[in-house]
Amino acid sequence: MTSRVPPPSPVPTETAAAPAAAPRPGAPLLSLVFPIFNEEQVIPALFERVEGVVARLTAGGDCRAEAVFVDDGSRDASLPLLLAEARRRPWVRVVSFSRNFGHQIAATAGLEHAKGDAVVLLDADLQDPPELLPEMVRLWREEGFDVVYAVRTEREGETWFKKATAALFYRLLRRLTNVDIPADTGDFRLMDRKVVDALGAMREHHRFLRGMGAWVGFRQTGIPYKRAARAAGETHYPLRKMLRLAMDAVCAFSYAPLKLATNLGWFIAAGSILYGAVTVVRYLVSAGSFEPGWASIIVVLSLLSGVQLITLGLIGEYIGRIYDEVKGRPLYLVARTAGFRGEPAGAEGPQE
């Protein structure tokens, strides 16, 4: 896999664009995918920013565009807002789940419903700036990269704890796996159709898309950007979900936890043998007056019990994932869709 990250460049902020021209014959279709969960506060600003960028991309008629919004069982007014936008803008597609299935599954559904020659996966909270799309498209069309991922050089609006743990996680993950997963990246990336199809063939339930995107290979490059704070609302990835995502990532791409349990078992076994030898020597040296205490026994038993429980827990994590896979349930269930009308209507982009 070829990977490079060019020097940082300023992110354009202007949204003005010329009116969209009729698409030229054979113009490639660009699909934008947005997982949505309780984002009613962000949706108006999101459409304003996306509309301007899509208009710039389609202004010359050499590119078409669509946007696929996947509502992941939102409990606020997100779905009604999306459906209203789909009626107003013919380039908008909406997929609504029957319940909440999780961010990675929603992103997967968006990739599977997108029809584009290239697909861009973005978060809806505007931390992933849509203004980077023209440069991503250029690297895809002119330089032939199959994957263009965004690399976070700065993370605004996040605590030092989250920044530190995120940096530690990516570097630890790279050491635990044999997959070259780029550090300081998220799901924000452009993928060629063959990459999207390759991801679609991977039906695992516990998904870590940025790792899966690295696993499939192809020509990849990075583009640096400053990750802004959320435009509105609160994060949907608290510590609990971050830990679960980290466990999914490690278990999906590494057997290191199982090997750790094995190595820990050998270490404790060696320590126990050594401790036994020391006890025998002390008994012989003390000429039979040695009185063993119960404290050492309790410590050893407690340590071994803890190690056994940890080992069983690690094994259980893998067995649980096997159980989820063999059940053969679908990754998600769709309650309704909107905006899908065969050949993407209005794919020439929004008018300004």
C-alpha positions as CSV (number, residue, x, y, z in Angstrom):
1,M,0.0,0.0,0.0
2,T,1.4,3.3,-1.1
3,S,0.9,6.0,1.5
4,R,2.1,9.6,1.8
5,V,1.0,12.7,3.6
6,P,1.7,16.1,1.9
7,P,2.6,19.2,3.9
8,P,-0.4,20.9,5.5
9,S,-2.3,23.3,3.3
10,P,-5.0,25.8,4.4
11,V,-8.6,24.6,4.2
12,P,-10.7,26.8,1.9
13,T,-13.8,28.2,3.7
14,E,-15.6,29.9,0.8
15,T,-18.8,28.3,-0.4
16,A,-19.7,30.5,-3.3
17,A,-19.8,28.7,-6.7
18,A,-21.0,29.2,-10.2
19,P,-24.4,27.7,-11.1
20,A,-24.1,24.0,-11.9
21,A,-23.8,23.1,-15.6
22,A,-25.4,20.1,-17.2
23,P,-23.2,17.0,-16.5
24,R,-21.0,16.0,-19.4
25,P,-21.4,12.5,-20.8
26,G,-19.6,10.0,-18.6
27,A,-19.0,12.5,-15.8
28,P,-18.1,10.6,-12.6
29,L,-20.6,10.5,-9.8
30,L,-19.3,11.5,-6.3
31,S,-21.3,10.2,-3.3
32,L,-21.1,11.8,0.1
33,V,-22.1,9.6,3.0
34,F,-23.2,11.0,6.4
35,P,-24.2,8.8,9.4
36,I,-26.8,10.7,11.4
37,F,-27.8,10.2,15.1
38,N,-29.6,13.0,17.0
39,E,-28.1,15.8,14.9
40,E,-31.1,18.1,14.6
41,Q,-29.0,21.1,15.8
42,V,-26.3,20.5,13.1
43,I,-28.4,19.6,10.1
44,P,-29.2,23.1,8.9
45,A,-25.6,24.3,9.0
46,L,-24.5,20.9,7.5
47,F,-26.7,21.4,4.4
48,E,-25.6,25.0,4.0
49,R,-21.9,24.0,3.9
50,V,-22.4,20.8,1.8
51,E,-24.5,22.6,-0.8
52,G,-21.9,25.2,-1.4
53,V,-19.1,22.6,-1.8
54,V,-21.1,20.3,-4.1
55,A,-22.0,23.3,-6.2
56,R,-18.3,24.1,-6.7
57,L,-17.5,20.5,-7.6
58,T,-20.3,20.2,-10.2
59,A,-20.1,23.8,-11.6
60,G,-18.1,22.7,-14.7
61,G,-20.3,19.8,-15.5
62,D,-17.4,17.3,-15.3
63,C,-18.7,15.8,-12.0
64,R,-22.1,14.7,-10.6
65,A,-22.9,14.4,-6.9
66,E,-25.3,12.8,-4.4
67,A,-25.5,12.8,-0.6
68,V,-26.6,9.8,1.3
69,F,-27.8,10.5,4.9
70,V,-28.2,7.4,7.1
71,D,-30.5,8.0,10.1
72,D,-29.3,5.6,12.8
73,G,-32.5,5.5,14.8
74,S,-32.5,9.2,15.9
75,R,-34.9,10.1,18.7
76,D,-35.0,13.8,17.9
77,A,-36.2,15.6,14.7
78,S,-33.3,14.5,12.6
79,L,-35.3,12.2,10.3
80,P,-38.1,14.7,9.6
81,L,-35.5,17.3,8.7
82,L,-33.7,14.9,6.4
83,L,-36.9,13.9,4.7
84,A,-37.8,17.6,4.1
85,E,-34.4,18.2,2.6
86,A,-34.8,15.2,0.3
87,R,-38.0,16.7,-1.0
88,R,-36.3,20.1,-1.6
89,R,-33.0,18.8,-3.0
90,P,-33.1,16.1,-5.7
91,W,-29.4,15.1,-4.9
92,V,-30.3,14.1,-1.3
93,R,-30.9,10.4,-0.4
94,V,-32.1,9.3,3.0
95,V,-31.9,5.8,4.6
96,S,-33.6,5.3,7.9
97,F,-32.9,2.4,10.2
98,S,-35.5,0.5,12.2
99,R,-33.5,1.2,15.3
100,N,-30.1,2.4,16.4
101,F,-27.4,0.0,15.1
102,G,-24.3,2.1,15.8
103,H,-22.1,4.6,13.9
104,Q,-19.9,2.0,12.1
105,I,-23.0,0.1,10.8
106,A,-24.7,3.4,9.7
107,A,-21.5,4.3,7.8
108,T,-21.5,0.8,6.2
109,A,-25.1,1.2,5.1
110,G,-24.3,4.6,3.5
111,L,-21.4,3.0,1.6
112,E,-23.7,0.2,0.4
113,H,-26.5,2.6,-0.8
114,A,-24.1,5.1,-2.5
115,K,-23.9,4.7,-6.2
116,G,-20.8,6.9,-6.8
117,D,-17.6,6.2,-8.7
118,A,-16.0,7.5,-5.6
119,V,-17.6,7.7,-2.1
120,V,-16.6,10.1,0.7
121,L,-17.4,9.2,4.3
122,L,-17.9,12.2,6.6
123,D,-19.2,12.9,10.1
124,A,-22.3,15.1,10.3
125,D,-21.1,17.3,13.1
126,L,-18.9,19.3,10.7
127,Q,-15.7,18.3,12.4
128,D,-14.9,16.8,9.0
129,P,-14.8,19.9,6.8
130,P,-16.5,19.3,3.5
131,E,-14.3,22.1,2.0
132,L,-11.5,19.5,1.7
133,L,-13.5,17.6,-0.9
134,P,-12.1,19.4,-4.0
135,E,-8.6,18.5,-3.0
136,M,-9.6,14.9,-2.3
137,V,-11.3,14.6,-5.6
138,R,-8.2,16.0,-7.4
139,L,-5.9,13.5,-5.8
140,W,-8.3,10.7,-6.8
141,R,-8.9,11.9,-10.4
142,E,-5.5,13.4,-11.3
143,E,-3.0,11.5,-9.3
144,G,-4.8,8.1,-9.3
145,F,-5.1,7.5,-5.6
146,D,-7.8,5.0,-4.6
147,V,-8.1,6.1,-1.0
148,V,-7.6,9.7,0.2
149,Y,-7.8,9.8,4.0
150,A,-7.7,12.9,6.2
151,V,-5.0,13.2,8.9
152,R,-5.8,15.3,12.0
153,T,-3.0,17.7,12.8
154,E,-5.0,19.5,15.5
155,R,-8.1,18.6,17.4
156,E,-10.1,21.5,18.7
157,G,-12.8,21.3,21.4
158,E,-11.4,18.0,22.8
159,T,-9.9,17.4,26.3
160,W,-6.3,16.6,26.8
161,F,-7.4,13.1,28.0
162,K,-9.1,12.3,24.8
163,K,-6.3,13.6,22.7
164,A,-3.7,11.6,24.7
165,T,-5.6,8.4,24.7
166,A,-6.4,8.7,21.0
167,A,-2.7,9.2,20.2
168,L,-1.8,6.2,22.4
169,F,-4.5,4.0,20.9
170,Y,-3.4,4.5,17.3
171,R,0.3,3.9,18.1
172,L,-0.5,0.8,20.2
173,L,-2.8,-0.6,17.5
174,R,0.0,-0.2,14.9
175,R,2.3,-2.3,17.1
176,L,-0.3,-5.0,17.8
177,T,-1.4,-5.6,14.2
178,N,0.3,-6.3,10.9
179,V,-2.0,-3.8,9.1
180,D,-0.5,-0.3,8.4
181,I,-3.4,1.7,9.9
182,P,-2.5,5.4,9.6
183,A,-2.2,7.3,12.9
184,D,-4.4,10.2,13.8
185,T,-7.1,9.4,11.2
186,G,-10.8,8.8,11.5
187,D,-13.4,7.6,9.0
188,F,-13.2,10.8,7.0
189,R,-11.9,9.6,3.6
190,L,-12.6,9.3,-0.1
191,M,-12.7,5.8,-1.6
192,D,-12.8,4.6,-5.1
193,R,-15.6,2.3,-6.2
194,K,-13.4,-0.8,-6.1
195,V,-12.4,0.0,-2.5
196,V,-16.1,0.5,-1.5
197,D,-17.0,-2.8,-3.2
198,A,-14.1,-4.6,-1.3
199,L,-15.4,-3.2,2.0
200,G,-18.9,-4.3,1.1
201,A,-17.7,-7.9,0.7
202,M,-16.6,-7.9,4.3
203,R,-19.7,-8.7,6.4
204,E,-18.3,-8.7,9.9
205,H,-20.6,-7.3,12.5
206,H,-18.0,-5.7,14.8
207,R,-16.6,-3.2,12.3
208,F,-13.7,-0.8,12.4
209,L,-13.9,0.9,9.0
210,R,-10.6,2.8,9.2
211,G,-8.8,-0.4,9.9
212,M,-10.7,-2.3,7.2
213,G,-9.9,0.5,4.7
214,A,-6.2,0.0,5.5
215,W,-6.5,-3.8,5.2
216,V,-7.8,-3.8,1.7
217,G,-4.8,-1.9,0.4
218,F,-4.7,-0.1,-3.0
219,R,-3.0,3.2,-3.5
220,Q,-3.6,5.5,-0.5
221,T,-2.5,8.9,0.6
222,G,-3.2,11.3,3.4
223,I,-4.2,15.0,3.4
224,P,-3.7,17.0,6.7
225,Y,-6.4,19.1,8.2
226,K,-7.3,20.8,11.5
227,R,-10.3,19.0,13.1
228,A,-12.7,21.6,14.3
229,A,-15.0,21.4,17.3
230,R,-18.5,20.2,16.9
231,A,-20.8,22.7,15.2
232,A,-23.5,22.0,17.8
233,G,-24.7,19.4,20.2
234,E,-22.7,16.8,22.2
235,T,-20.4,14.1,21.2
236,H,-22.0,10.7,20.5
237,Y,-18.7,8.9,21.4
238,P,-18.3,9.0,25.2
239,L,-15.6,7.0,26.9
240,R,-17.6,3.8,27.1
241,K,-18.2,3.8,23.3
242,M,-14.6,4.7,22.6
243,L,-13.4,1.8,24.7
244,R,-15.8,-0.6,22.8
245,L,-14.5,0.7,19.5
246,A,-11.0,0.2,20.6
247,M,-11.8,-3.4,21.7
248,D,-13.4,-4.0,18.3
249,A,-10.3,-2.7,16.5
250,V,-7.9,-4.8,18.5
251,C,-10.0,-8.0,18.3
252,A,-10.6,-7.5,14.5
253,F,-7.0,-7.1,13.5
254,S,-4.9,-8.8,16.2
255,Y,-4.6,-11.9,18.3
256,A,-2.3,-10.1,20.7
257,P,-4.7,-10.2,23.6
258,L,-4.9,-14.0,23.4
259,K,-1.1,-14.2,23.1
260,L,-0.8,-11.9,26.1
261,A,-2.9,-14.3,28.1
262,T,-0.6,-17.2,27.1
263,N,2.6,-15.3,27.8
264,L,1.2,-14.1,31.2
265,G,0.4,-17.7,32.0
266,W,4.0,-18.8,31.3
267,F,5.4,-15.9,33.3
268,I,3.3,-16.7,36.3
269,A,4.1,-20.5,36.0
270,A,7.8,-19.7,36.0
271,G,7.4,-17.4,38.9
272,S,5.5,-20.0,40.9
273,I,8.2,-22.6,40.2
274,L,10.8,-20.1,41.4
275,Y,8.8,-19.2,44.5
276,G,8.5,-22.9,45.3
277,A,12.3,-23.4,45.0
278,V,12.9,-20.5,47.3
279,T,10.5,-21.9,49.8
280,V,12.3,-25.3,49.8
281,V,15.7,-23.6,50.2
282,R,14.4,-21.5,53.1
283,Y,13.0,-24.6,54.8
284,L,16.2,-26.5,54.5
285,V,18.4,-23.6,55.6
286,S,16.2,-23.0,58.7
287,A,16.7,-26.6,59.8
288,G,13.0,-27.4,60.0
289,S,12.1,-24.3,62.1
290,F,10.6,-22.6,59.1
291,E,6.9,-21.7,59.6
292,P,5.1,-20.9,56.3
293,G,2.6,-18.1,56.6
294,W,-0.8,-17.9,55.0
295,A,-0.3,-14.4,53.5
296,S,1.9,-15.7,50.7
297,I,-0.7,-18.4,49.8
298,I,-3.5,-15.8,49.7
299,V,-1.5,-13.5,47.5
300,V,-0.6,-16.3,45.0
301,L,-4.1,-17.6,44.9
302,S,-5.6,-14.1,44.4
303,L,-3.1,-13.4,41.6
304,L,-3.8,-16.6,39.8
305,S,-7.5,-16.1,40.2
306,G,-7.3,-12.6,38.7
307,V,-5.2,-13.9,35.8
308,Q,-7.6,-16.7,35.1
309,L,-10.6,-14.3,35.0
310,I,-8.8,-11.9,32.7
311,T,-7.8,-14.7,30.4
312,L,-11.4,-16.1,30.3
313,G,-12.6,-12.5,29.6
314,L,-10.3,-12.2,26.6
315,I,-11.3,-15.5,25.3
316,G,-14.9,-14.6,25.8
317,E,-14.5,-11.4,23.7
318,Y,-13.4,-13.5,20.8
319,I,-16.0,-16.2,21.3
320,G,-18.7,-13.5,21.5
321,R,-17.6,-12.2,18.2
322,I,-17.7,-15.7,16.7
323,Y,-21.2,-16.1,18.1
324,D,-22.4,-12.9,16.4
325,E,-21.0,-13.9,13.1
326,V,-22.4,-17.5,13.0
327,K,-25.9,-16.3,13.7
328,G,-25.9,-14.7,10.3
329,R,-28.1,-11.8,11.1
330,P,-28.1,-8.8,8.7
331,L,-25.9,-5.9,9.7
332,Y,-28.9,-3.5,9.8
333,L,-32.6,-3.2,8.9
334,V,-34.0,-0.3,6.9
335,A,-37.3,1.1,7.9
336,R,-37.7,3.5,4.9
337,T,-35.8,5.4,2.2
338,A,-36.2,8.6,0.4
339,G,-34.7,10.2,-2.7
340,F,-33.7,7.0,-4.5
341,R,-35.0,7.2,-8.0
342,G,-32.9,4.9,-10.2
343,E,-30.3,7.1,-11.9
344,P,-29.7,9.9,-9.3
345,A,-32.1,12.7,-10.1
346,G,-30.6,16.1,-9.9
347,A,-27.1,14.6,-9.7
348,E,-25.8,17.6,-11.4
349,G,-25.7,19.3,-8.0
350,P,-27.6,22.0,-6.2
351,Q,-28.2,25.3,-7.9
352,E,-26.9,28.5,-6.3
